[in-house]
Amino acid sequence: MRKKVMAAVLTAAMVASVSAMPQMVAAADDEFKIGLITDVGGVNDGSFNQSAWEGLEKAGEELGVEVNYLESATDADYQPNMETFVDEDYDLIISVGYMLADATREAAEANPDTKFAIIDDSSIDLPNVTSLMFKAEQASYLVGYVAGLTTKTNNIGFVVGMTNETMNQFGYGYCAGAIDANPDITVQQFNANSFADSATGKTMANTAITNGADIVFQAAGATGLGVIEACQEAGVYAIGVDSDQSSIAPKTVLTSAMKRVDNAVYDAVQELIDDKLEGGVQTFDLAAGGVDIAPSQDLISDDVIKAVDEVKEKIISGDVVIPDNKDDFEAKYGDVYVLD
């Protein structure tokens, strides 16, 4: 039984080294220690990393385990952060995002008795690594459907943090949903090539708005905060990602493509406690409540909400199948998505 650990408080002098030390936010006198390592977006990105940490905080409060996080200021921090938690004998180390795949693989190979989980990467085939995957294209399809039915200009935008197999699923779903809802739609597309550059996100959103977009969806982590800011200043709608981002700009964020990363993290901790956490891939979809649009829907018309509820049922039943790769997308929609 490990000793109870009090919550740590960072002083101003300690902030500069935040990426090099664990943030002990919840703890209990239990045998389990779970650590979370963010990507470069940081734990307060209002999106992906923050949702993961909120799920882990909840696990700390409700399941009586010790939970900490380490932020990664750059990709050079991934491996040292991993080593910190390994050296501290953490029972489960959770990596937030595919960018941590190499560091996670290396640590898992070197420490077969430690359990690891990684969000949005399924490339690691090791018995001590659990991959937490989401049908991002389903959530993105739903917000694309909302955008297609809501736009007044038949012109919408999309800003992605980086282009790769995982992130392109957001683009495939968004374009498919928008086109199915509104065949006359134009979807402007931008690759920020960063999850931590809000200035670039704002610039790209402003470009989309200047070119006629009245709704801009961002799947870009902290970069997306700049997208929301640009939309707020221009008086057009933004669409958030990963968590319900309406609190950032309540009159601007039309909806959000939610991936319940918080639930997946919480469930992984519960499985660890129950000795049921196994290596392999766990996939969270609309039917299982793993993805959805945000519950805050004050800016969406009743007719659009009804239409979205109907298409949800079709996705769950299998009547609507959303493409999650280039070949399937282009077979139905042509060369509309240009970022792959």
Beta strands, then each sheet from edge to edge (+ up, - down):
strand 1: 23-26
strand 2: 33-37
strand 3: 66-70
strand 4: 92-96
strand 5: 115-119
strand 6: 129-134
strand 7: 155-160
strand 8: 186-191
strand 9: 215-219
strand 10: 237-242
strand 11: 253-259
strand 12: 280-284
strand 13: 291-293
sheet 1: 1+ 3- 2- 4- 5- 6- 12-
sheet 2: 8+ 7+ 9+ 10+ 11+ 13-
end
